[in-house]
Every structure is written in C-alpha cells, then in structure tokens.
Amino acid sequence: MDRKDINNERFWLGLCVLAGTVFCVLFVINARRGGLWTDELFTVWATDPTISPWQLQFDRLRYETNPPLHFWLLYGLRQIVPDARLAGLILNFTVVAATVAAIVMTMRRDGRALLGYGLAILFSLNSATLIYVQEVRAYVLAIGLSAVLAVLVMSFVREGRGWVAVLAVLGAVTALSHVYGALFAGGLAAALVVEGLVSRRTEVWRAGLIIGVACSVPFLIWFMGVHHQEGGTLRNIGWISFAPEHIKSTIDGILRVFIGPVWVLIIWAMALVTALRSPVFRRSGLMVAVVAVIFLIGPFVISAKVPILHYRYFAVGFPALVLLLAFAVNEVWRNEPSRLRKGAAAIFVLIPVVMSLPVSWAELTMKPVWRGAEVVRVNAQACPSGVVRGLTYPDARVQPIFPFTYEYLLRSTGLKVTGSDQVADVSDINCRLVAWVEHNGFISETTDEALLLERLNLTNRQQVPLVIHHHRNGLVILKAGR
C-alpha cells in the first residue's frame, strides 16, 4: 500500500469515525427524550422476564404479526437488564455496531476498505437507522441483518467465492426477524438467480436458489404455526386496509421518511434519470432493480389479497437498498468516463443520507409517546375506586384492546383501566382521574370540552370543574381542586 492509499484510507476512516460520533450523539439525545408508544408497549409486555419461554412464544406472541427473533433476544437480555426500554436500546445499539463492523470487515477482506467505510457511513446515517434505533421493536434487528446480508451477497458476486452456507443461515435468520426481512431476503435471492442467469455464472444462481429456500422454509414454518392460533396473527393487521387513502399514505410516508420533501424528491429523480443513461450503472444496478421491484412493489401486490401495507415496514430494507445502490455507484466511478453521470450516480445515493438528519429528527418528534401515564401515576392516590376510563384508537370504544399498554405503565399503582363504552357522569366517578386517552389524535385534538366529553361517552350534569392535560395524541382529564 503506497502513501496515497494510506492517506485515502485515513481520510475515509476519519469520515467513518465522524459519522459514528454523530450517530452516537443523536442516539443519546433522542434516547433522553424517552417514552414508549403502543407497539413498543406490546413488546415490553410480551418479553416480560418473569414469564416462561413457553408463555412468550405460545401465549403472548400469538398477538404479534412478525416472526419472533427480536422478542427472543430481548427476552433473554431482560433477564440481565430488567428495565425494558434500556434493554431494548442496548440491543438496538449492539445491532447497529455489529452491522457496521461486519460491513467494514467484509470490505477490508475483499481489499476494498474505502468502500467499506463509505458503506458504514451510508448505513449509520440513514434515516431508517436513526429513527428505529430508538424503537423497542423488531425493526433495527431486521434492518441490520438485511444490510449485512446485502453486503455479503454483493461480495460473493464480485469475488466469486464465499461460504454459501453462511449466506443461507443469514438469510434464514433475516427471515425470522420481520415479515419484510423475509421479503427482502427473498428478493435478494431472486436477484442472485437473475444475475447468475444473465452472467452465465452457475455458482451465483445456485447460491440464489439456496438462499431462497433457506429464508422461505423457516418463515413458512413460523407462519403456519401461528396462522391458526387463537387470537389469530392475521387478525391483528385488520387495521390495515387496501383502500386508496391507505395506499396514498403509505407512498407518502415512504417518500417523506426515506428520501425527503418534494423538492428533494425532484432532485433525486433527476439524478436517477441521468445515472440511468450510463450503461455501467444499468448493468451494475441489475440486482438492485430486481430487489427493489420485489421489495417495494411486492407488498402492494400481496395487499390486494391480505393487506400488509404501511410505510414504516419498508424501513427494514431501505438502508440495505441504499448499500446495494452504493455498489452500483462504485462501479460507475471506476468504469464510467462521463463525470456528469458519475456525479449523478453519487448524488442519487447520497441524497437520502444528506436528508436523514432533518427527516429523522422530525419523525422522532412526532412519535406518539404515551405521556399521560406521568399525570395518572401522580394522581393514583386520589382514586379510591382504583379504576380509570381509558381509550386509544378512534374506532375502539371498548378499551383496553391490549391491556398490556396500560398495565405496564400503571404497575405498582393499584390502578386498572376500564372501557369507555358505557355512558357515565363525571360526578359519579369516584376518582379524580376522569379519563385517559392515548394514541388517538381524533379525540386528543378536541379543544371544546363538551364535545370532548361526548366523544368519551361522558356527561357532566353537575358542571364539575375539570382540568385537561393535553399531549401529542393523548390527554388526561382530571377533576379540579382535589
């Protein structure tokens, strides 16, 4: 390695360290804002360290619509770190660190250390990574596994060597991390088959078939195992529809969270059109195109039968897609004579990263954290009945749909939450706490007190003075002066 190569590696290593520092600072800042929302509270309830592994898998996870790998890992970690949110953040941070290390080590082994540092930066400063590292959910595990699988597959294609068995195992593990993890692994397997047939490389298309089988079998075993359970995994995605408004909101969410606002999308599209004029980009981007079609279009096709469509699900594969694009861009920079096309290809892959900081900050700010518990717990002693009326989703008068959300937050207070389906008068409620609403913008944004009470099935005939504590997507109503 000559002096120029050494200086280049030091420069890229410095950029990688800087990106890691930015990631760590943002991780700490956002973690300090704290709080959990409905889906995270389910994860906390399901992975209660006091239950048995049997209860975890066959009792609580029957409500879950994703494979169980993340829950198993978090359940094990909580045996050591009882605090649920801290355990979740430790697990997520470990996954991100391990993913970055795997990417860099793989590329260094292939003699492409500079590309490895670049890929590590693209992964750690991706909006999906920055957002979902704060969620006590399965996303980050699936994001990391998909990214590592993508890098190892591209290394296998370029080098023509590698442990296909390792790729198969990683594909199976990715499929057990998330439904969209299985979809991404399957798409990558299909891309290998296409690449192998086009390039007439038997070892490549065979590897694609092996990975495809490896990721499909465990996923199908899990799916068939939970499909007929009481509580029905598929029943729990009934809130997703294949209606035009839901499709539009999904597409809007994908663009908003993973790319940026409209003006950024225009620049991104212009860069893509310019990059596609390069035959090098078109050829090197073949696998990316196959994965993108299956991963991005597949859910819309499947949803015509069983809706599984929501923008945040695409977070699982988005960073990995950016890494696949980076491999194509690297080929353009090495072999494309046109500087314009080189620049367009670079811009195309860099725009999501440049926008990741403002996009992730905005998205985390909008996170519907359950803040009402702080007020409820403080007033627990002023509630002789020990019962609080609760409400979450707009179409669910009878609450709690999932009691774990309230039970976890009210542990040790002696309070229980009942539904709001029955009409009650404020004066008849033997508790200072009149009602507690979470994850319901329809009600929490109501400012007219009479309308608010009506929506909560409450009357106030004696005009009892009330105090309303509003927070994002929620509120707590208290009787004043007690």
C-alpha positions, 0 to 999 in steps of 0.5 A: 500500500503506497502513501496515497492509499494510506492517506485515502484510507485515513481520510475515509476512516476519519469520515467513518469515525465522524459519522459514528460520533454523530450517530452516537450523539443523536442516539443519546439525545433522542434516547433522553427524550424517552417514552414508549408508544403502543407497539413498543408497549406490546413488546415490553409486555410480551418479553416480560422476564418473569414469564416462561419461554413457553408463555412468550412464544405460545401465549403472548406472541400469538398477538404479534404479526412478525416472526419472533427473533427480536422478542427472543433476544430481548427476552433473554437480555431482560433477564440481565437488564430488567428495565425494558426500554434500556434493554431494548436500546442496548440491543438496538445499539449492539445491532447497529455496531455489529452491522457496521463492523461486519460491513467494514470487515467484509470490505477490508477482506475483499481489499476494498476498505474505502468502500467499506467505510463509505458503506458504514457511513451510508448505513449509520446515517440513514434515516431508517437507522436513526429513527428505529434505533430508538424503537423497542421493536423488531425493526433495527434487528431486521434492518441490520441483518438485511444490510449485512446480508446485502453486503455479503451477497454483493461480495460473493458476486464480485469475488466469486467465492464465499461460504454459501452456507453462511449466506443461507443461515443469514438469510434464514435468520433475516427471515425470522426477524420481520415479515419484510426481512423475509421479503427482502431476503427473498428478493435478494435471492431472486436477484442472485438467480437473475444475475447468475442467469444473465452472467452465465455464472452457475455458482451465483444462481445456485447460491440464489436458489439456496438462499431462497429456500433457506429464508422461505422454509423457516418463515413458512414454518413460523407462519403456519404455526401461528396462522391458526392460533387463537387470537389469530396473527392475521387478525391483528393487521385488520387495521390495515386496509387496501383502500386508496387513502391507505395506499396514498399514505403509505407512498407518502410516508415512504417518500417523506421518511426515506428520501425527503420533501418534494423538492428533494424528491425532484432532485433525486429523480433527476439524478436517477434519470441521468445515472440511468443513461450510463450503461455501467450503472444499468448493468451494475444496478441489475440486482438492485432493480430486481430487489427493489421491484420485489421489495417495494412493489411486492407488498402492494401486490400481496395487499390486494389479497391480505393487506400488509401495507404501511410505510414504516415496514419498508424501513427494514430494507431501505438502508440495505437498498441504499448499500446495494445502490452504493455498489452500483455507484462504485462501479460507475466511478471506476468504469464510467468516463462521463463525470456528469453521470458519475456525479449523478450516480453519487448524488442519487445515493447520497441524497437520502443520507444528506436528508436523514438528519432533518427527516429523522429528527422530525419523525422522532418528534412526532412519535406518539409517546404515551405521556399521560401515564406521568399525570395518572401515576401522580394522581393514583392516590386520589382514586379510591375506586382504583379504576380509570376510563381509558381509550386509544384508537378512534374506532375502539370504544371498548378499551383496553384492546391490549391491556398490556399498554396500560398495565405496564405503565400503571404497575405498582399503582393499584390502578386498572383501566376500564372501557369507555363504552358505557355512558357515565357522569363525571360526578359519579366517578369516584376518582379524580382521574376522569379519563385517559386517552392515548394514541388517538389524535381524533379525540386528543385534538378536541379543544371544546370540552363538551364535545370532548366529553361526548366523544368519551361517552361522558356527561357532566350534569353537575358542571364539575370543574375539570382540568385537561392535560393535553399531549401529542395524541393523548390527554388526561382529564382530571377533576379540579381542586382535589 
